[in-house]
Amino acid sequence: MIKILLLLVMSTLLFARGYHAPDNRSQAKNLVMMVYLDDKTTLLNGCAYIYDPTTCMNRTFVDTATCSVNEQNQSMVWMQVVPDIFYGRNMACMNDNVCVSEFTGKAFKGERCCRRVNSTYRQMEAELFNLIPVVSAVAEKRKDKIFGEVKTAKETVGGVKFDENFIEPPDSVKGNIARVYLYMDERYGLQLSSAQKELFLRWHRLDAVDQRECSIAKVFTKVQGVPNNWIEEGCKSR
């Protein structure tokens, strides 16, 4: 109950200070960091982390004794649930040399180009619902993999499994991940395949919305002005 009240206070402070929807990923990370300050645990593995006060909160330390992660010297990093290589895969700026460097005159493509010329890409990059705290080993092994079912795990970090193409979270947080993909598809048109939608709907049913997810979503919705309907619907029954 105390953590929920802290989130409500945080929401009030965000608006009192004039916070608005972030314009880029850096701003989004700063806002999400504030929302998670009351309960500093990574989402996929449930590891506790703390900020190093000597680095103005730029560095974190993960206490792996609080979770099932065996890798040592871990930090917390903010990871996109839906990676930019996936949501930008059909954009011209990602696939074609539509940008020109003002220094070399050479044409280029990719993330830097999309940030320059595509407002939808910039908005998706700054999407609050799409950022989660994870241990650094997860982010390193994830690379550009999307979330999905892993038949035979090639690597694991705690309860998180990886193969050549996918990353699969523990059952206890599959709904959290699914509701991000379904929201991003609904808002931005990810063009998920029917198999992907079926999988995420199954994960959504497997792992119901909890109070923590509802409270965080309420803050994100107030900041961005757009709700995650997949979370909101589950919050109504709580």
C-alpha positions, 0 to 999 in steps of 0.5 A, a space after each residue: 500500500 505504501 508503494 502505491 501511495 508513493 507512486 501516486 505522490 510521484 505522479 502528482 510531483 511530475 505534473 507539478 513540475 510541468 512534465 510532459 510526454 518525452 521527446 526522445 529516449 533520454 528524456 523517457 529514461 529519466 522519467 521512467 527512472 523517477 517512477 521506479 524510484 520507490 521499488 527498485 527491482 528489475 522486471 524480468 528477474 526481480 533483482 534489487 538494484 541501487 543507484 550510486 550517489 557519487 555518479 548523479 544516479 548514472 551508475 547502478 549496482 544489482 544485488 544478485 543475492 536477491 534473485 536467481 541471476 548468477 552473473 556477477 558485477 551486474 548493473 541495471 539498464 533500461 531496455 526497450 521491450 519492443 526493440 527499435 530494429 523491430 518497430 522501425 523495420 518497415 521504415 524507409 529511413 531504416 532501410 534506405 539511404 534517405 539521410 545525408 551527412 552534413 559533414 561528409 555529404 554521404 547518404 546513410 540510413 538506420 537509427 540516426 537517420 530515423 531520429 532525424 526524419 521520422 517523427 513516429 520513430 522518435 515518438 516510439 523511441 520515447 514511449 514510456 510503456 516500452 522501457 523496463 529495468 533489466 540486469 545488464 546481462 539480459 540486455 547484452 544477450 538480448 541484442 535485437 531479439 524480440 520476445 517470443 517462445 524459446 524451444 531450446 534455450 542456448 543461454 539463460 539469465 536467471 529465468 530468462 531464456 534466449 535462442 538465436 531469434 527470441 528472448 522468453 521471460 518467466 511466466 510470472 511476467 509474460 503478461 507484462 511483456 505481452 501488454 506492451 507489444 499489444 499496446 505498441 501494435 494498437 497505437 503504432 501499428 507494429 504489424 504483428 503476425 497472427 502467430 505473434 498476436 496469438 502468443 501475446 494474447 496467451 501470455 496476457 491471459 496467463 499472467 494477469 495485471 497486478 496492482 504494481 502494473 496498474 499504478 505505473 500505467 496510471 502515471 505513464 498515462 497521465 504523462 503521455 495522455 494515452 492509456 495502455 488499454 490492455 493494462 487498464 482493462 485488467 485494472 478495472 477488475 482489481 
